[in-house]
Amino acid sequence: MTAMSPGRRSLRRIRRRTGNSLLFVAIVAISVIAAFPLVWMLLSSLKTPAESMQTPPVWIPSTPSLTAYREVADVIDAARSFWNSAVIATVTTAGILVTSLMAGYAFAKYRFRGRDLLFAVLISTMFLPPIVVLIPLFRMVTYMGLDGHLFGVIVPYLANAFGIFLMRQFIAGVPDDLIDAARVDGASELRIVFSVVAPAVIPAIAALALFAFVYHWNTYLWPLTVLQGNTEDYPIVLSLGRLLSYNRGAMNTGLVMAGATLAVLPPLVLFVFLQRFFVDSIVSTGVKG
């Protein structure tokens, strides 16, 4: 095998550096584009009403103020709204994690007649638009007497087809010998799921928790349908609508931006804590193919 000449090695080194530089520039550009709405929202929440309406727009407020954040509490019951959102998102996420682990374990490690057909039917429900199941779910909630209450928002979404699919894919990679050893030691199936299988799929659990929490924290149409004007149980995303009506023809955009900034914080903080596991889940999926 002939050795590569110094000129060709130098050319390859230059191409590699150029490619890395272009990749870095692309990553920075995409990051700036993705972060721009959040930065603009934060800066707008610190502006005065006059600066919010100024044309051309003011990018950075001359005298940043937290007045809009104090006004949010005067217009809406922010503490109660945040509590309602936390209850909905946390309880629903916990339910999804439990049901997804158990169902994913059954689909991955049990052999029973009709398993593949049942799993295919389950996966097919992922392609139904939410608006299609809105009325059937609302009729079910009404029949159960849960309309107008937070539990009516939570109960229909305690199980999730995507969560079951995700857990099934990861649990299928857990060695059968590990599960058989736990059975030999006398462990029950529930103990195997939560003490043996769950620790082995922590990245997938963290990713699913992040997806579920963010989705149910931001969901709008379903709580609006179920709560039926019960403003005391409104989550923060519904309460933000009152800020829009209070906006008085775009005279107080900073108020709306302040409320939106506060609403974004909990999912953002959760992502910061779970991002390592989220990345691990993506890496694990790529390695498994």
Secondary structure, 3 states (H helix, E strand, C coil): CCCCCHHHHHHHHHHHHHHHHHHHHHHHHHHHHHHHHHHHHHHHHCCCHHHHHCCCCCCCCCCCCCHHHHHHHHHCCHHHHHHHHHHHHHHHHHHHHHHHHHHHHHHHHCCCCCHHHHHHHHHHHHHCCHHHHHHHHHHHHHHCCCCCCHHHHHHHHCCCHHHHHHHHHHHCCCCHHHHHHHHHCCCCHHHHHHHHHHHHCHHHHHHHHHHHHHHHHHCCHHHHHHHCCCHHHCCHHHHHHHHHHCCCCCCCHHHHHHHHHHHHHHHHHHHHHHHHHHHHHHHHHHHHC
